[in-house]
Amino acid sequence: MAKRYLGIDEAAAKLGISKDELNLLRTKGEIRGFADRGTFKFIEEDVNELARRMQPTSDPDVPMIDG
Protein backbone atom coordinates (compact mmCIF):
# COMPACT_ATOMS: atom_id res chain seq x y z
CA MET A 1 0.00 0.00 0.00
CA ALA A 2 1.40 3.38 -0.97
CA LYS A 3 2.04 5.90 1.76
CA ARG A 4 -0.11 9.01 1.66
CA TYR A 5 1.58 12.30 2.46
CA LEU A 6 -0.17 15.31 3.96
CA GLY A 7 0.91 18.88 3.42
CA ILE A 8 1.67 20.96 6.48
CA ASP A 9 -1.71 22.75 6.33
CA GLU A 10 -3.68 19.50 6.17
CA ALA A 11 -1.57 17.78 8.84
CA ALA A 12 -1.88 20.72 11.25
CA ALA A 13 -5.64 20.91 10.68
CA LYS A 14 -6.03 17.18 11.31
CA LEU A 15 -4.12 17.56 14.59
CA GLY A 16 -6.01 20.71 15.58
CA ILE A 17 -2.80 22.72 16.00
CA SER A 18 -1.09 25.56 14.18
CA LYS A 19 1.53 25.07 11.49
CA ASP A 20 4.08 26.67 13.83
CA GLU A 21 3.28 24.15 16.58
CA LEU A 22 3.55 21.29 14.07
CA ASN A 23 6.94 22.58 12.96
CA LEU A 24 8.03 22.76 16.60
CA LEU A 25 6.98 19.13 17.12
CA ARG A 26 8.92 18.23 13.97
CA THR A 27 12.10 19.93 15.21
CA LYS A 28 11.71 18.16 18.59
CA GLY A 29 11.51 14.82 16.78
CA GLU A 30 7.90 14.14 17.80
CA ILE A 31 6.93 13.61 14.14
CA ARG A 32 8.92 13.06 10.98
CA GLY A 33 8.67 15.71 8.29
CA PHE A 34 9.98 15.46 4.76
CA ALA A 35 11.21 18.58 2.98
CA ASP A 36 9.36 19.29 -0.23
CA ARG A 37 10.15 22.47 -2.18
CA GLY A 38 10.39 24.84 0.76
CA THR A 39 7.76 23.22 2.96
CA PHE A 40 7.25 19.89 4.70
CA LYS A 41 5.06 16.86 4.13
CA PHE A 42 4.07 14.29 6.71
CA ILE A 43 3.12 10.62 6.36
CA GLU A 44 -0.58 10.28 7.14
CA GLU A 45 0.07 7.28 9.43
CA ASP A 46 2.56 9.38 11.45
CA VAL A 47 -0.01 12.18 11.78
CA ASN A 48 -2.65 9.69 12.94
CA GLU A 49 -0.24 8.21 15.50
CA LEU A 50 0.65 11.67 16.85
CA ALA A 51 -3.06 12.49 17.10
CA ARG A 52 -3.57 9.34 19.21
CA ARG A 53 -0.64 10.27 21.47
CA MET A 54 -2.04 13.79 21.92
CA GLN A 55 -5.38 12.48 23.21
CA PRO A 56 -5.98 12.80 26.94
CA THR A 57 -5.42 9.57 28.79
CA SER A 58 -8.29 7.60 30.23
CA ASP A 59 -6.02 6.05 32.85
CA PRO A 60 -7.97 5.94 36.14
CA ASP A 61 -4.75 6.65 38.09
CA VAL A 62 -4.38 10.06 36.45
CA PRO A 63 -6.13 12.70 38.59
CA MET A 64 -8.83 14.84 36.99
CA ILE A 65 -8.17 18.56 36.83
CA ASP A 66 -11.10 20.74 37.82
CA GLY A 67 -11.33 23.90 35.87
KOLZA-908974 format. One record per atom (N, C-alpha, C, CB): x, y, z. Coordinates in steps of 0.2 Angstrom, whole numbers. Glycine has a CB too. Layout:
% KOLZA-908974
X / Y / Z
...
This chain:
% KOLZA-908974
4 / -6 / 0
0 / 0 / 0
4 / 6 / 0
-5 / 0 / 6
3 / 11 / -4
7 / 17 / -5
6 / 22 / 1
5 / 21 / -11
11 / 25 / 3
10 / 30 / 9
7 / 36 / 6
17 / 31 / 12
3 / 39 / 10
-1 / 45 / 8
3 / 51 / 12
-8 / 45 / 10
5 / 56 / 9
8 / 61 / 12
3 / 67 / 13
14 / 64 / 8
3 / 71 / 19
-1 / 77 / 20
4 / 83 / 20
-5 / 76 / 26
1 / 88 / 17
5 / 94 / 17
4 / 97 / 24
2 / 99 / 12
8 / 102 / 26
8 / 105 / 32
2 / 108 / 35
14 / 110 / 33
-2 / 111 / 30
-9 / 114 / 32
-13 / 108 / 34
-11 / 118 / 26
-14 / 103 / 30
-18 / 97 / 31
-17 / 94 / 37
-19 / 93 / 25
-10 / 92 / 38
-8 / 89 / 44
-9 / 93 / 50
0 / 87 / 44
-8 / 99 / 50
-9 / 104 / 56
-17 / 104 / 58
-7 / 111 / 55
-21 / 104 / 52
-28 / 105 / 53
-31 / 98 / 56
-32 / 106 / 47
-28 / 92 / 54
-30 / 86 / 57
-28 / 85 / 64
-27 / 80 / 52
-23 / 88 / 66
-21 / 88 / 73
-24 / 93 / 77
-13 / 88 / 73
-27 / 98 / 74
-30 / 104 / 78
-25 / 108 / 81
-34 / 101 / 83
-19 / 109 / 78
-14 / 114 / 80
-12 / 118 / 74
-8 / 110 / 83
-8 / 123 / 76
-5 / 128 / 71
0 / 125 / 67
-3 / 135 / 74
2 / 128 / 61
8 / 125 / 57
14 / 126 / 61
8 / 129 / 51
14 / 132 / 65
20 / 133 / 69
21 / 128 / 75
20 / 140 / 72
16 / 126 / 78
16 / 121 / 83
18 / 114 / 80
10 / 120 / 87
16 / 113 / 74
18 / 106 / 70
25 / 107 / 69
13 / 105 / 64
28 / 112 / 66
35 / 113 / 65
39 / 112 / 71
36 / 120 / 62
37 / 115 / 77
40 / 114 / 83
41 / 106 / 85
37 / 118 / 89
35 / 103 / 84
35 / 96 / 86
40 / 92 / 81
28 / 93 / 85
40 / 94 / 75
45 / 91 / 70
52 / 92 / 72
43 / 94 / 63
54 / 98 / 74
60 / 100 / 76
62 / 96 / 82
62 / 107 / 77
57 / 95 / 87
59 / 91 / 93
59 / 83 / 92
53 / 92 / 98
57 / 81 / 86
58 / 74 / 84
51 / 70 / 86
63 / 71 / 87
46 / 74 / 87
39 / 71 / 89
36 / 68 / 83
35 / 76 / 92
38 / 70 / 77
35 / 68 / 71
40 / 69 / 65
28 / 72 / 69
40 / 65 / 61
45 / 65 / 55
41 / 70 / 50
46 / 58 / 52
45 / 74 / 47
43 / 79 / 41
48 / 78 / 36
43 / 86 / 44
46 / 78 / 30
50 / 77 / 24
50 / 84 / 20
47 / 71 / 20
56 / 87 / 19
56 / 93 / 15
53 / 92 / 8
63 / 96 / 15
50 / 97 / 6
47 / 96 / -1
46 / 104 / -4
40 / 93 / -1
51 / 106 / -8
51 / 112 / -11
49 / 118 / -6
46 / 112 / -17
53 / 119 / -1
52 / 124 / 4
47 / 123 / 9
50 / 130 / 0
44 / 118 / 9
39 / 116 / 15
40 / 109 / 17
31 / 117 / 12
36 / 106 / 21
36 / 99 / 24
30 / 96 / 22
38 / 99 / 31
31 / 89 / 21
25 / 84 / 21
26 / 79 / 26
25 / 81 / 14
21 / 76 / 28
20 / 71 / 34
17 / 65 / 31
17 / 75 / 40
19 / 59 / 33
16 / 53 / 32
9 / 53 / 36
20 / 47 / 33
4 / 51 / 32
-3 / 51 / 36
-3 / 47 / 42
-8 / 49 / 31
0 / 41 / 41
0 / 36 / 47
4 / 40 / 53
4 / 30 / 45
9 / 43 / 52
13 / 47 / 57
8 / 52 / 60
19 / 50 / 55
5 / 56 / 56
0 / 61 / 59
-5 / 58 / 63
-3 / 65 / 53
-8 / 52 / 61
-13 / 48 / 65
-10 / 46 / 71
-16 / 43 / 61
-4 / 43 / 71
-1 / 41 / 78
0 / 47 / 82
5 / 38 / 76
2 / 53 / 80
3 / 58 / 84
-3 / 61 / 87
7 / 64 / 80
-9 / 61 / 83
-15 / 62 / 86
-17 / 58 / 91
-21 / 62 / 80
-16 / 51 / 91
-18 / 47 / 96
-14 / 48 / 102
-16 / 39 / 94
-7 / 50 / 102
-3 / 51 / 107
-5 / 58 / 111
4 / 52 / 105
-8 / 62 / 107
-10 / 69 / 110
-17 / 69 / 113
-11 / 74 / 104
-20 / 63 / 113
-27 / 62 / 116
-26 / 62 / 124
-31 / 56 / 113
-30 / 65 / 127
-30 / 64 / 135
-31 / 57 / 137
-35 / 68 / 138
-27 / 55 / 142
-27 / 48 / 144
-34 / 46 / 148
-21 / 46 / 148
-36 / 40 / 147
-41 / 38 / 151
-39 / 34 / 157
-46 / 34 / 147
-33 / 34 / 159
-30 / 30 / 164
-33 / 32 / 171
-22 / 31 / 165
-36 / 28 / 174
-40 / 30 / 181
-35 / 32 / 186
-44 / 24 / 183
-29 / 31 / 185
-24 / 33 / 190
-22 / 40 / 189
-18 / 29 / 190
-24 / 43 / 184
-22 / 50 / 182
-27 / 55 / 185
-21 / 52 / 175
-25 / 59 / 190
-31 / 64 / 193
-34 / 68 / 188
-28 / 68 / 199
-40 / 69 / 189
-44 / 74 / 185
-42 / 81 / 187
-52 / 73 / 186
-42 / 86 / 183
-41 / 93 / 184
-47 / 97 / 184
-35 / 96 / 179
-49 / 100 / 189
-56 / 104 / 189
-54 / 110 / 186
-59 / 104 / 196
-58 / 113 / 182
-57 / 120 / 179
-62 / 122 / 176
-51 / 119 / 175
